[in-house]
Amino acid sequence: MTSEGSNGIPSVVGRFLQESRAVALVRADPKGRIIQANRGLGRIMRCSPQDLQGRPLAELFSEGDRDRVAQLLEGPTQEAHLLHLMVEEGHIVSLEWLAQVGPGGATLVGERLGADEEWVGEELMLLNNELSVVSRERARQKRKSDRLAAELQEALAKLEESHWHLAKIHDVLSVCMECGRVRTAEGRWDEFVQYLIDSQVLVSHGYCPPCGADALARIPNPESAGGP
């Protein structure tokens, strides 16, 4: 013969329900406060069963069901009830509840509607959340890569702008063998210095050694210019 617990549930069944994660079990005292909850209810409510102890039973359900829960606790009955747990604000889980109410309190056992589908849906939701995290991380990495690529292009542009004259070294110049003029890309023949200026090449002036010697030779000597 199978022994029964104080709530009228056979002890073997009670132990199974207490450890089950697929079925929700909750017991309340005559005042409607929770004295026991199983792992299944804790999983649905996203907390440990111990966190539920001491809370008013009616507070677990949606506002539309709280009056029905209060009526359920008023007298001995054993009927099936469709009640909705308020897991989070805006998130409700529907269960088919079997309630046993007596002088010692109430025992409710609930099974989720379409349990298999809901568990699969929950796993898919978690997977979707993980994929969303991966997608956001990829988007962040792409933004970072695009930013670095833009910075590199900007740096190359600045380098090219600051060293533009280096490219001029590779130009092949057509120079007249007689007068030394340079043929431009437009077909003109310009003076060499003017060509450099038009090409935005910085030009400074000075003397090469032979020309410097000639220039010094043309400067009158003050001592030879004076008389006795």
Residue frames as a rotation matrix with the C-alpha (Angstrom) as fourth column:
MET 1
0.580 0.815 0.000 0.00
0.815 -0.580 0.000 0.00
0.000 0.000 -1.000 0.00
THR 2
-0.265 -0.681 0.683 1.36
0.663 -0.643 -0.384 3.43
0.700 0.351 0.622 -0.96
SER 3
-0.168 0.150 -0.974 1.65
0.891 -0.400 -0.215 5.94
-0.422 -0.904 -0.067 1.87
GLU 4
0.405 0.383 0.830 0.36
0.691 -0.723 -0.004 9.45
0.599 0.575 -0.557 1.49
GLY 5
-0.748 -0.661 0.058 1.79
0.505 -0.624 -0.596 12.74
0.430 -0.417 0.801 2.60
SER 6
-0.606 0.493 -0.625 0.04
0.488 -0.389 -0.781 15.37
-0.628 -0.778 -0.004 4.65
ASN 7
-0.577 0.385 -0.721 -1.30
-0.629 -0.772 0.091 16.97
-0.522 0.506 0.687 1.49
GLY 8
0.395 0.822 0.410 -3.04
-0.383 0.553 -0.740 13.79
-0.835 0.135 0.533 0.38
ILE 9
0.581 -0.282 -0.763 -0.56
-0.768 0.118 -0.629 13.08
0.267 0.952 -0.148 -2.44
PRO 10
0.954 -0.282 -0.098 1.14
0.296 0.934 0.198 9.65
0.036 -0.218 0.975 -2.41
SER 11
0.595 -0.759 -0.263 4.70
-0.116 -0.405 0.907 10.07
-0.795 -0.509 -0.329 -1.16
VAL 12
-0.200 -0.690 0.696 6.30
0.683 0.411 0.604 8.56
-0.702 0.596 0.389 -4.26
VAL 13
0.291 0.398 0.870 4.30
0.905 -0.410 -0.115 10.84
0.311 0.821 -0.479 -6.52
GLY 14
0.973 0.090 -0.211 5.05
0.176 -0.885 0.431 13.75
-0.148 -0.457 -0.877 -4.20
ARG 15
0.188 -0.977 -0.099 8.78
0.170 -0.067 0.983 13.17
-0.967 -0.201 0.153 -4.45
PHE 16
-0.250 -0.234 0.940 8.54
0.935 0.196 0.297 12.96
-0.253 0.952 0.170 -8.23
LEU 17
0.622 0.578 0.529 6.56
0.694 -0.720 -0.030 16.18
0.364 0.385 -0.848 -8.44
GLN 18
0.834 -0.330 -0.443 8.94
0.131 -0.661 0.739 17.93
-0.537 -0.674 -0.508 -6.09
GLU 19
-0.153 -0.987 0.043 11.95
0.186 0.014 0.983 17.14
-0.971 0.159 0.181 -8.28
SER 20
0.157 0.269 0.950 10.21
0.939 0.258 -0.229 17.47
-0.307 0.928 -0.212 -11.65
ARG 21
-0.676 -0.403 -0.617 11.18
0.162 -0.898 0.409 20.31
-0.719 0.177 0.672 -13.95
ALA 22
-0.907 0.372 0.199 8.35
0.210 -0.010 0.978 19.67
0.366 0.928 -0.069 -16.40
VAL 23
0.132 0.976 -0.174 5.49
0.655 0.046 0.754 19.99
0.744 -0.213 -0.634 -13.90
ALA 24
-0.535 -0.245 0.808 4.86
-0.311 -0.832 -0.459 22.94
0.785 -0.497 0.369 -11.57
LEU 25
0.115 0.525 -0.843 3.95
0.735 0.526 0.428 22.19
0.668 -0.669 -0.326 -7.96
VAL 26
-0.661 -0.274 0.698 3.08
-0.225 -0.815 -0.533 24.69
0.715 -0.510 0.478 -5.25
ARG 27
-0.064 0.617 -0.785 1.60
0.855 0.440 0.276 24.34
0.515 -0.653 -0.555 -1.77
ALA 28
-0.473 0.009 0.881 0.04
-0.220 -0.969 -0.108 27.16
0.853 -0.245 0.461 0.22
ASP 29
-0.931 0.167 -0.323 -1.11
0.360 0.284 -0.889 27.43
-0.056 -0.944 -0.324 3.82
PRO 30
-0.075 0.997 -0.018 -4.74
0.984 0.071 -0.165 28.31
-0.164 -0.030 -0.986 4.71
LYS 31
0.269 0.132 -0.954 -3.84
0.231 -0.970 -0.069 32.01
-0.935 -0.202 -0.292 4.52
GLY 32
0.961 0.186 0.202 -2.74
0.222 -0.090 -0.971 31.60
-0.163 0.978 -0.128 0.93
ARG 33
0.476 -0.864 -0.165 1.01
-0.848 -0.501 0.174 31.95
-0.233 0.058 -0.971 1.47
ILE 34
0.595 -0.299 -0.746 3.40
-0.377 0.716 -0.588 29.60
0.710 0.631 0.313 -0.30
ILE 35
0.601 -0.405 0.689 5.06
-0.647 0.258 0.717 27.03
-0.468 -0.877 -0.107 1.94
GLN 36
-0.134 -0.657 0.742 6.54
0.122 0.732 0.671 24.82
-0.983 0.181 -0.018 -0.76
ALA 37
0.702 0.263 -0.662 7.37
-0.617 -0.240 -0.750 24.96
-0.356 0.934 -0.006 -4.48
ASN 38
0.580 -0.486 0.653 9.16
0.446 0.861 0.244 22.55
-0.681 0.150 0.717 -6.76
ARG 39
-0.448 -0.884 -0.130 11.92
0.289 -0.281 0.915 23.00
-0.846 0.373 0.381 -9.32
GLY 40
-0.380 0.367 0.849 9.47
0.924 0.107 0.367 23.09
0.044 0.924 -0.380 -12.20
LEU 41
0.734 0.678 -0.035 7.73
0.678 -0.729 0.101 26.18
0.043 -0.098 -0.994 -10.84
GLY 42
0.378 -0.683 -0.625 11.08
0.191 -0.603 0.775 27.77
-0.906 -0.412 -0.097 -10.03
ARG 43
-0.588 -0.605 0.537 12.18
0.622 0.087 0.778 27.23
-0.517 0.791 0.325 -13.60
ILE 44
0.077 0.701 0.709 9.06
0.940 -0.289 0.183 28.87
0.334 0.652 -0.681 -14.98
MET 45
0.922 0.335 -0.196 9.32
0.387 -0.825 0.411 31.79
-0.024 -0.455 -0.890 -12.55
ARG 46
0.390 -0.865 0.316 13.09
0.272 -0.220 -0.937 32.01
0.880 0.452 0.149 -13.18
CYS 47
0.072 -0.387 0.919 14.04
-0.891 -0.439 -0.115 31.79
0.448 -0.811 -0.376 -9.54
SER 48
-0.863 -0.356 -0.359 14.82
-0.151 0.860 -0.488 29.16
0.482 -0.367 -0.796 -6.94
PRO 49
-0.021 0.907 -0.420 11.88
0.442 0.385 0.810 27.39
0.897 -0.168 -0.409 -5.22
GLN 50
-0.249 -0.133 -0.959 13.06
0.968 -0.072 -0.242 28.81
-0.037 -0.988 0.147 -1.89
ASP 51
-0.989 -0.148 0.003 12.62
0.148 -0.985 0.086 32.35
-0.010 0.086 0.996 -3.21
LEU 52
-0.443 0.893 0.083 8.90
-0.118 -0.149 0.982 31.67
0.889 0.425 0.172 -3.63
GLN 53
-0.216 0.367 -0.905 8.29
0.848 0.530 0.013 30.60
0.484 -0.765 -0.426 -0.04
GLY 54
-0.498 0.114 -0.860 6.32
0.672 -0.576 -0.465 33.09
-0.548 -0.809 0.211 2.02
ARG 55
-0.965 0.169 -0.202 4.89
-0.256 -0.785 0.565 34.93
-0.063 0.597 0.800 -0.97
PRO 56
-0.091 0.988 0.126 1.10
-0.504 0.063 -0.861 35.15
-0.859 -0.142 0.492 -1.44
LEU 57
-0.403 -0.043 0.914 0.08
0.516 0.814 0.266 32.46
-0.755 0.579 -0.306 -3.89
ALA 58
0.603 0.772 0.201 -2.23
0.610 -0.283 -0.740 34.81
-0.515 0.569 -0.642 -5.80
GLU 59
0.501 -0.452 -0.738 0.67
-0.419 -0.873 0.250 37.15
-0.757 0.184 -0.627 -6.63
LEU 60
-0.512 -0.729 0.455 2.20
0.037 0.510 0.859 34.51
-0.858 0.457 -0.234 -8.91
PHE 61
-0.222 0.544 0.809 -0.73
0.907 0.419 -0.033 34.74
-0.357 0.727 -0.587 -11.29
SER 62
-0.754 0.008 0.656 -1.96
0.417 -0.767 0.488 37.39
0.507 0.642 0.575 -13.68
GLU 63
-0.913 0.396 0.102 -4.29
-0.364 -0.674 -0.643 40.05
-0.186 -0.624 0.759 -12.33
GLY 64
-0.210 0.891 -0.402 -7.22
-0.871 0.016 0.492 38.51
0.445 0.454 0.772 -14.17
ASP 65
0.023 0.159 -0.987 -6.69
0.051 0.986 0.160 35.19
0.998 -0.054 0.015 -12.37
ARG 66
-0.859 -0.492 0.143 -6.08
-0.116 -0.086 -0.990 36.45
0.499 -0.866 0.017 -8.83
ASP 67
-0.254 0.841 0.477 -9.77
-0.967 -0.204 -0.155 36.58
-0.033 -0.501 0.865 -7.92
ARG 68
0.559 0.443 -0.701 -10.19
-0.543 0.835 0.094 33.02
0.627 0.328 0.707 -9.20
VAL 69
-0.347 -0.751 -0.562 -7.20
0.121 0.558 -0.821 31.88
0.930 -0.353 -0.103 -7.13
ALA 70
-0.823 0.075 0.563 -8.70
-0.544 -0.392 -0.742 33.54
0.165 -0.917 0.363 -4.04
GLN 71
0.243 0.969 0.047 -12.01
-0.966 0.237 0.103 31.77
0.089 -0.070 0.994 -4.65
LEU 72
0.292 -0.219 -0.931 -10.13
-0.258 0.920 -0.297 28.52
0.921 0.326 0.212 -5.16
LEU 73
-0.704 -0.684 -0.191 -8.59
0.040 0.231 -0.972 28.80
0.709 -0.692 -0.135 -1.71
GLU 74
-0.413 0.594 0.690 -11.90
-0.856 -0.512 -0.072 29.41
0.310 -0.621 0.720 0.04
GLY 75
0.373 0.658 0.654 -13.25
-0.819 0.565 -0.102 25.87
-0.437 -0.497 0.749 0.12
PRO 76
-0.371 -0.506 0.778 -12.47
-0.146 0.860 0.489 22.19
-0.917 0.068 -0.393 -0.54
THR 77
0.754 0.554 -0.352 -12.57
-0.458 0.060 -0.887 21.42
-0.470 0.830 0.300 -4.25
GLN 78
-0.295 -0.835 0.465 -10.69
0.041 0.475 0.879 19.44
-0.955 0.279 -0.106 -6.86
GLU 79
0.794 0.569 0.214 -11.10
0.302 -0.063 -0.951 20.78
-0.527 0.820 -0.222 -10.35
ALA 80
-0.177 -0.821 0.543 -8.95
0.962 -0.029 0.271 21.64
-0.207 0.571 0.795 -13.36
HIS 81
0.722 0.345 -0.600 -8.30
0.296 -0.938 -0.182 25.35
-0.626 -0.046 -0.779 -13.85
LEU 82
0.251 -0.623 0.741 -6.58
0.882 -0.170 -0.441 27.26
0.400 0.764 0.506 -16.63
LEU 83
0.863 -0.061 -0.502 -4.50
0.269 -0.786 0.557 29.89
-0.428 -0.616 -0.661 -14.86
HIS 84
0.649 -0.600 0.468 -1.70
0.392 -0.262 -0.882 32.13
0.651 0.756 0.065 -16.06
LEU 85
0.376 -0.633 -0.676 1.57
0.837 -0.080 0.541 32.76
-0.397 -0.770 0.500 -14.25
MET 86
0.979 -0.146 0.143 2.99
-0.082 -0.921 -0.380 36.27
0.187 0.361 -0.914 -14.41
VAL 87
0.480 -0.868 -0.127 6.68
0.876 0.483 0.013 35.53
0.050 -0.117 0.992 -14.96
GLU 88
-0.703 -0.634 -0.324 7.80
0.621 -0.768 0.157 39.00
-0.348 -0.091 0.933 -15.90
GLU 89
-0.115 0.665 -0.738 6.02
-0.113 -0.747 -0.655 42.20
-0.987 0.009 0.161 -16.79
GLY 90
0.146 0.271 -0.951 4.36
-0.940 -0.262 -0.219 41.51
-0.309 0.926 0.217 -20.12
HIS 91
-0.546 -0.371 -0.751 5.33
-0.608 0.792 0.051 37.81
0.576 0.485 -0.658 -20.10
ILE 92
0.099 0.704 0.703 2.68
-0.937 0.304 -0.173 35.27
-0.336 -0.642 0.689 -19.12
VAL 93
-0.854 -0.338 -0.394 2.89
-0.436 0.880 0.190 31.46
0.283 0.334 -0.899 -19.05
SER 94
0.140 0.988 0.060 -0.35
-0.953 0.118 0.279 29.47
0.268 -0.096 0.958 -19.28
LEU 95
-0.919 -0.383 -0.094 -0.76
-0.333 0.881 -0.335 26.22
0.211 -0.276 -0.938 -17.32
GLU 96
0.170 0.926 -0.337 -3.56
-0.350 0.376 0.858 23.76
0.921 -0.028 0.388 -16.74
TRP 97
-0.680 -0.445 0.583 -3.78
-0.642 -0.022 -0.766 23.46
0.353 -0.895 -0.271 -12.95
LEU 98
0.125 0.655 -0.746 -5.20
0.258 0.704 0.661 20.68
0.958 -0.275 -0.081 -10.83
ALA 99
-0.448 -0.233 0.863 -6.00
-0.612 -0.624 -0.486 22.03
0.652 -0.746 0.137 -7.38
GLN 100
0.023 0.430 -0.903 -6.62
0.587 0.725 0.360 20.15
0.809 -0.538 -0.236 -4.16
VAL 101
-0.438 -0.070 0.896 -7.87
-0.454 -0.843 -0.288 22.35
0.776 -0.533 0.338 -1.35
GLY 102
0.186 0.480 -0.857 -8.54
0.581 0.650 0.490 21.28
0.792 -0.589 -0.158 2.21
PRO 103
0.960 0.248 -0.133 -8.40
0.242 -0.489 0.838 22.49
0.143 -0.836 -0.530 5.82
GLY 104
0.409 -0.880 -0.242 -4.58
0.607 0.064 0.792 22.28
-0.681 -0.471 0.560 5.78
GLY 105
-0.206 -0.476 -0.855 -4.19
-0.350 -0.780 0.519 24.50
-0.914 0.406 -0.006 2.74
ALA 106
0.830 0.496 -0.254 -4.02
-0.360 0.129 -0.924 24.08
-0.426 0.859 0.285 -1.02
THR 107
-0.268 -0.864 0.426 -1.86
0.089 0.418 0.904 22.02
-0.959 0.281 -0.035 -3.35
LEU 108
0.721 0.455 -0.522 -1.68
-0.428 -0.300 -0.852 23.02
-0.544 0.839 -0.021 -7.02
VAL 109
-0.241 -0.739 0.629 -0.08
0.324 0.550 0.770 21.00
-0.915 0.389 0.106 -9.77
GLY 110
0.576 0.447 -0.684 0.24
-0.380 -0.594 -0.709 22.66
-0.724 0.668 -0.172 -13.17
GLU 111
-0.108 -0.555 0.825 1.25
0.686 0.559 0.466 21.51
-0.720 0.616 0.320 -16.64
ARG 112
-0.489 -0.152 -0.859 2.14
-0.339 -0.874 0.348 23.91
-0.804 0.461 0.376 -19.38
LEU 113
0.665 0.740 0.102 -0.04
-0.097 0.221 -0.971 23.93
-0.741 0.635 0.218 -22.44
GLY 114
0.931 -0.362 -0.036 1.86
0.032 0.182 -0.983 22.42
0.363 0.914 0.181 -25.36
ALA 115
0.788 -0.615 0.033 4.77
-0.143 -0.130 0.981 21.80
-0.599 -0.778 -0.190 -23.02
ASP 116
0.199 -0.761 0.617 7.07
0.774 0.508 0.378 20.28
-0.602 0.403 0.690 -25.63
GLU 117
0.362 -0.009 0.932 6.51
0.800 -0.510 -0.316 23.11
0.478 0.860 -0.177 -28.04
GLU 118
0.957 0.033 0.289 7.04
-0.097 -0.900 0.426 25.74
0.274 -0.436 -0.857 -25.35
TRP 119
0.591 -0.803 0.072 10.29
0.128 0.182 0.975 24.17
-0.796 -0.567 0.211 -24.14
VAL 120
0.035 -0.554 0.832 11.54
0.973 0.208 0.098 24.02
-0.227 0.806 0.546 -27.73
GLY 121
0.619 0.274 0.736 10.42
0.510 -0.853 -0.111 27.62
0.598 0.444 -0.668 -28.18
GLU 122
0.955 -0.292 -0.046 12.32
-0.126 -0.542 0.831 28.64
-0.268 -0.788 -0.554 -25.08
GLU 123
0.213 -0.924 0.318 15.49
0.524 0.383 0.761 26.96
-0.825 0.005 0.565 -26.32
LEU 124
0.110 -0.115 0.987 15.05
0.969 -0.208 -0.132 28.62
0.220 0.971 0.088 -29.71
MET 125
0.918 0.244 0.313 14.60
0.171 -0.955 0.243 31.96
0.358 -0.169 -0.918 -27.97
LEU 126
0.682 -0.727 -0.079 17.85
-0.019 -0.125 0.992 31.46
-0.731 -0.675 -0.099 -26.06
LEU 127
-0.035 -0.691 0.722 19.62
0.840 0.372 0.396 30.43
-0.542 0.620 0.567 -29.26
ASN 128
0.445 0.283 0.849 18.22
0.763 -0.617 -0.195 33.47
0.469 0.735 -0.491 -31.04
ASN 129
0.991 -0.118 -0.067 19.48
-0.052 -0.788 0.613 35.68
-0.125 -0.604 -0.787 -28.23
GLU 130
0.269 -0.950 0.157 22.95
0.291 0.235 0.927 34.18
-0.918 -0.204 0.340 -28.60
LEU 131
-0.031 -0.238 0.971 22.84
0.996 0.075 0.050 34.70
-0.085 0.968 0.234 -32.37
SER 132
0.832 0.374 0.411 21.80
0.408 -0.913 0.005 38.29
0.377 0.163 -0.912 -31.79
VAL 133
0.756 -0.623 -0.200 24.82
-0.083 -0.394 0.915 38.79
-0.649 -0.676 -0.350 -29.53
VAL 134
-0.090 -0.805 0.587 27.11
0.655 0.396 0.644 37.29
-0.751 0.442 0.491 -32.19
SER 135
0.268 0.270 0.925 25.50
0.930 -0.322 -0.175 39.44
0.251 0.907 -0.337 -34.87
ARG 136
0.995 0.091 0.031 25.96
0.077 -0.947 0.311 42.60
0.058 -0.307 -0.950 -32.81
GLU 137
0.418 -0.908 -0.032 29.59
0.061 -0.007 0.998 41.68
-0.907 -0.419 0.053 -32.15
ARG 138
-0.131 -0.432 0.892 30.20
0.917 0.289 0.275 41.11
-0.377 0.854 0.358 -35.86
ALA 139
0.634 0.426 0.645 28.58
0.649 -0.747 -0.145 44.45
0.420 0.510 -0.750 -36.66
ARG 140
0.919 -0.337 -0.207 30.76
-0.089 -0.685 0.723 46.13
-0.385 -0.646 -0.659 -34.04
GLN 141
0.055 -0.945 0.322 33.89
0.396 0.317 0.862 44.51
-0.916 0.080 0.392 -35.49
LYS 142
0.068 0.019 0.997 32.88
0.997 -0.047 -0.067 45.60
0.045 0.999 -0.022 -39.00
ARG 143
0.935 0.271 0.228 32.35
0.258 -0.962 0.085 49.18
0.243 -0.021 -0.970 -37.83
LYS 144
0.620 -0.772 -0.137 35.76
-0.104 -0.255 0.961 49.08
-0.777 -0.582 -0.238 -36.19
SER 145
-0.114 -0.660 0.742 37.35
0.736 0.446 0.510 47.62
-0.667 0.604 0.435 -39.34
ASP 146
0.419 0.342 0.841 35.68
0.849 -0.475 -0.230 50.26
0.320 0.811 -0.489 -41.52
ARG 147
0.993 -0.064 -0.103 36.83
-0.010 -0.892 0.453 53.00
-0.121 -0.448 -0.886 -39.16
LEU 148
0.266 -0.961 0.076 40.43
0.103 0.107 0.989 51.73
-0.958 -0.255 0.128 -39.24
ALA 149
-0.063 -0.244 0.968 40.32
0.957 0.262 0.128 51.44
-0.285 0.934 0.217 -43.04
ALA 150
0.767 0.401 0.502 39.06
0.532 -0.833 -0.148 55.02
0.359 0.381 -0.852 -43.29
GLU 151
0.834 -0.514 -0.199 41.79
-0.169 -0.582 0.795 56.22
-0.525 -0.630 -0.572 -40.92
LEU 152
-0.010 -0.866 0.499 44.40
0.505 0.427 0.750 54.39
-0.863 0.260 0.433 -43.01
GLN 153
0.190 0.151 0.970 43.12
0.971 -0.176 -0.163 55.96
0.146 0.973 -0.181 -46.23
GLU 154
0.975 0.187 0.123 43.17
0.162 -0.969 0.188 59.37
0.154 -0.163 -0.975 -44.58
ALA 155
0.527 -0.846 -0.082 46.73
-0.056 -0.131 0.990 58.82
-0.848 -0.517 -0.117 -43.37
LEU 156
-0.122 -0.558 0.821 47.84
0.825 0.402 0.396 57.71
-0.551 0.726 0.411 -46.84
ALA 157
0.561 0.401 0.724 46.17
0.752 -0.612 -0.244 60.75
0.345 0.682 -0.645 -48.38
LYS 158
0.964 -0.239 -0.114 47.95
-0.140 -0.826 0.545 63.05
-0.225 -0.510 -0.830 -45.93
LEU 159
0.191 -0.947 0.258 51.24
0.233 0.299 0.925 61.28
-0.954 -0.117 0.278 -46.60
GLU 160
0.003 -0.130 0.991 50.77
0.990 0.137 0.015 61.62
-0.138 0.982 0.129 -50.35
GLU 161
0.836 0.382 0.394 49.83
0.443 -0.893 -0.075 65.27
0.323 0.237 -0.916 -49.95
SER 162
0.836 -0.537 -0.113 52.84
-0.257 -0.565 0.784 66.03
-0.485 -0.627 -0.610 -47.77
HIS 163
-0.189 -0.934 0.302 55.23
-0.033 0.313 0.949 64.12
-0.981 0.170 -0.090 -50.04
TRP 164
0.783 0.608 0.133 53.70
0.125 0.055 -0.991 65.00
-0.610 0.792 -0.033 -53.39
HIS 165
0.535 -0.618 -0.576 57.03
-0.815 -0.556 -0.160 66.20
-0.221 0.555 -0.802 -54.71
LEU 166
-0.309 -0.661 0.684 58.42
-0.406 0.742 0.533 62.67
-0.860 -0.112 -0.498 -54.52
ALA 167
0.394 0.537 0.746 56.13
0.460 0.588 -0.665 61.65
-0.796 0.605 -0.015 -57.38
LYS 168
0.881 -0.060 -0.469 57.68
-0.372 -0.699 -0.610 64.36
-0.292 0.712 -0.639 -59.54
ILE 169
-0.084 -0.987 0.136 61.02
-0.663 0.157 0.732 62.53
-0.744 -0.028 -0.668 -59.43
HIS 170
-0.303 0.004 0.953 59.53
0.355 0.928 0.109 59.81
-0.884 0.372 -0.282 -61.60
ASP 171
0.773 0.589 -0.236 58.38
0.028 -0.404 -0.915 62.23
-0.634 0.700 -0.329 -64.30
VAL 172
-0.114 -0.762 0.638 60.31
0.887 0.212 0.411 62.11
-0.448 0.613 0.651 -67.60
LEU 173
0.438 0.226 -0.870 61.03
0.049 -0.972 -0.228 65.66
-0.898 0.057 -0.437 -68.69
SER 174
0.435 -0.284 0.855 61.62
0.899 0.082 -0.430 66.74
0.052 0.955 0.291 -72.26
VAL 175
0.445 -0.404 -0.799 64.37
0.219 -0.817 0.534 69.39
-0.869 -0.412 -0.275 -72.17
CYS 176
0.993 -0.116 0.014 65.58
-0.026 -0.339 -0.940 71.43
0.114 0.934 -0.340 -75.12
MET 177
0.468 -0.882 -0.044 69.25
0.875 0.456 0.164 70.69
-0.124 -0.115 0.986 -75.86
GLU 178
-0.181 -0.551 0.815 69.89
0.661 -0.682 -0.315 74.29
0.729 0.481 0.487 -76.83
CYS 179
-0.217 0.156 0.964 67.97
-0.339 -0.938 0.075 76.59
0.916 -0.310 0.256 -74.52
GLY 180
-0.954 -0.220 -0.205 67.11
0.083 0.463 -0.883 74.22
0.289 -0.859 -0.423 -71.69
ARG 181
-0.381 0.889 0.255 63.37
-0.921 -0.390 -0.018 74.89
0.083 -0.242 0.967 -71.78
VAL 182
-0.903 0.153 0.403 61.08
-0.018 0.921 -0.390 72.14
-0.430 -0.359 -0.828 -70.58
ARG 183
-0.653 0.727 -0.211 58.08
-0.322 -0.015 0.947 70.85
0.685 0.686 0.244 -72.52
THR 184
-0.628 0.511 0.587 54.96
-0.678 0.010 -0.735 70.73
-0.381 -0.859 0.341 -70.36
ALA 185
-0.635 0.486 0.600 52.12
0.415 0.870 -0.265 68.22
-0.651 0.081 -0.754 -70.54
GLU 186
0.451 0.842 -0.298 50.12
0.213 -0.425 -0.880 70.90
-0.867 0.333 -0.371 -72.40
GLY 187
0.500 -0.314 0.807 52.81
0.866 0.194 -0.461 71.17
-0.012 0.929 0.369 -75.08
ARG 188
0.960 -0.200 0.197 54.30
-0.187 -0.979 -0.087 74.51
0.210 0.046 -0.977 -74.00
TRP 189
0.180 -0.958 -0.225 58.02
0.744 0.282 -0.606 75.12
0.643 -0.058 0.763 -73.67
ASP 190
0.949 0.203 0.243 58.66
-0.020 -0.728 0.686 76.87
0.316 -0.655 -0.686 -70.36
GLU 191
-0.002 -0.936 0.352 61.73
-0.682 -0.256 -0.685 78.00
0.731 -0.241 -0.638 -68.59
PHE 192
-0.344 -0.190 -0.920 62.97
0.261 0.921 -0.288 75.31
0.902 -0.339 -0.267 -66.27
VAL 193
-0.991 -0.042 -0.129 62.39
0.136 -0.277 -0.951 77.32
0.004 -0.960 0.280 -63.11
GLN 194
-0.487 0.872 -0.046 58.93
-0.874 -0.486 0.024 78.33
-0.002 0.052 0.999 -64.25
TYR 195
-0.050 0.439 -0.897 58.13
-0.380 0.822 0.424 74.69
0.924 0.362 0.126 -64.97
LEU 196
-0.689 -0.264 -0.675 59.14
0.464 0.555 -0.691 73.75
0.557 -0.789 -0.260 -61.44
ILE 197
-0.928 0.370 0.032 56.98
-0.286 -0.657 -0.698 76.51
-0.237 -0.657 0.716 -60.00
ASP 198
-0.199 0.897 -0.396 53.97
-0.929 -0.044 0.366 75.52
0.311 0.441 0.842 -62.13
SER 199
-0.036 0.128 -0.991 54.50
-0.048 0.990 0.129 71.92
0.998 0.053 -0.030 -61.00
GLN 200
0.782 0.387 0.489 54.34
-0.431 -0.232 0.872 73.09
0.451 -0.892 -0.015 -57.37
VAL 201
0.432 -0.748 -0.504 57.91
0.784 0.587 -0.200 72.10
0.445 -0.309 0.840 -56.70
LEU 202
0.904 -0.134 -0.406 59.53
0.188 -0.728 0.659 74.21
-0.384 -0.673 -0.632 -54.03
VAL 203
0.462 -0.750 0.474 62.42
0.649 -0.079 -0.757 76.18
0.605 0.657 0.450 -55.46
SER 204
0.749 -0.350 -0.563 65.22
0.268 -0.616 0.740 77.95
-0.606 -0.706 -0.368 -53.64
HIS 205
0.880 -0.435 0.191 67.98
0.013 -0.379 -0.925 80.03
0.475 0.817 -0.328 -55.18
GLY 206
0.647 -0.762 0.008 71.71
-0.064 -0.044 0.997 79.87
-0.760 -0.646 -0.077 -54.72
TYR 207
0.420 -0.603 -0.679 75.00
-0.907 -0.250 -0.339 79.39
0.035 0.758 -0.651 -56.62
CYS 208
0.942 -0.333 -0.052 76.75
0.328 0.941 -0.084 76.31
0.077 0.062 0.995 -57.80
PRO 209
0.378 -0.855 -0.354 80.53
0.512 -0.125 0.850 76.47
-0.771 -0.503 0.391 -57.18
PRO 210
-0.439 -0.606 0.663 81.57
0.894 -0.220 0.391 77.60
-0.091 0.764 0.638 -60.71
CYS 211
0.194 0.588 0.785 78.84
0.601 -0.704 0.379 80.23
0.776 0.398 -0.490 -60.92
GLY 212
0.891 0.104 -0.441 79.61
0.441 -0.431 0.788 81.34
-0.108 -0.896 -0.430 -57.40
ALA 213
-0.048 -0.985 -0.167 83.25
0.734 -0.148 0.663 81.87
-0.678 -0.091 0.730 -58.36
ASP 214
-0.423 -0.050 0.905 82.25
0.815 -0.456 0.357 83.83
0.395 0.888 0.234 -61.47
ALA 215
0.623 0.734 0.272 79.90
0.512 -0.645 0.568 86.00
0.592 -0.215 -0.777 -59.41
LEU 216
0.675 -0.444 -0.589 82.63
0.496 -0.319 0.808 86.79
-0.546 -0.838 0.005 -56.92
ALA 217
-0.344 -0.875 0.341 85.02
0.855 -0.143 0.498 87.64
-0.387 0.463 0.798 -59.73
ARG 218
-0.123 0.375 0.919 82.61
0.738 -0.584 0.337 90.23
0.663 0.720 -0.205 -61.08
ILE 219
0.832 0.386 -0.399 82.44
0.554 -0.557 0.618 92.05
0.016 -0.736 -0.677 -57.77
PRO 220
0.480 -0.689 0.543 84.83
-0.069 -0.647 -0.760 95.09
0.875 0.327 -0.358 -57.91
ASN 221
0.088 -0.564 -0.821 87.70
0.944 0.310 -0.112 95.01
0.318 -0.766 0.559 -55.46
PRO 222
0.936 0.330 -0.125 87.49
0.353 -0.872 0.338 98.15
0.002 -0.361 -0.933 -53.27
GLU 223
0.341 -0.877 -0.340 91.27
0.266 -0.257 0.929 98.34
-0.902 -0.407 0.145 -52.88
SER 224
-0.514 -0.550 0.659 91.92
0.763 0.057 0.643 98.25
-0.391 0.833 0.390 -56.64
ALA 225
0.316 0.710 0.629 89.14
0.894 -0.445 0.053 100.75
0.318 0.546 -0.775 -57.31
GLY 226
0.855 0.048 -0.516 90.69
0.331 -0.816 0.473 103.44
-0.398 -0.576 -0.714 -55.09
GLY 227
0.725 -0.614 0.311 93.50
0.026 -0.426 -0.904 105.87
0.688 0.664 -0.293 -56.16
PRO 228
-0.184 -0.892 -0.413 96.91
0.705 0.173 -0.688 106.53
0.685 -0.418 0.597 -54.52
